[in-house]
Every structure is written in structure tokens, then in C-alpha cells.
Amino acid sequence: MKVLIVDDEKLALSRLKRILTEEGISDITECNNPIDAIKEFSKSKFDVVFLDISMPTMTGL
């Protein structure tokens, strides 16, 4: 399973990555801002995307 995590808080990114890794998911891409996430999303297909709803430059919605 290929997962993208987008959050502007480093602690939230690392916590979610740790939880997913403990569940056996190893293909995880992290982005700390929505602009980088859009670039990653356009390069690859993801099975699941976790988005922070409230970020400084753009919402996760």
C-alpha cells in the first residue's frame, strides 16, 4: 500500500508514520506543506492520503 501523509506539524507526521509502520506499511511519503504534496501527488499514485485540514498556505480539503 502506498501512503501520502501531509501535515505542517513535524510531530504529527512522525507519529502517523510510526503508527503506519507498526501496522506493516512501508511505502510512506511525507510532505510538510500542501505545495510539495501536490507535486508528489502528480508524480505518483497513492492508495491512501492523510491530509491535515488546517495548514498555513492551503487547507487539506
Beta strands, then each sheet from edge to edge (+ up, - down):
strand 1: 2-6
strand 2: 27-31
strand 3: 48-51
sheet 1: 2+ 1+ 3+
end
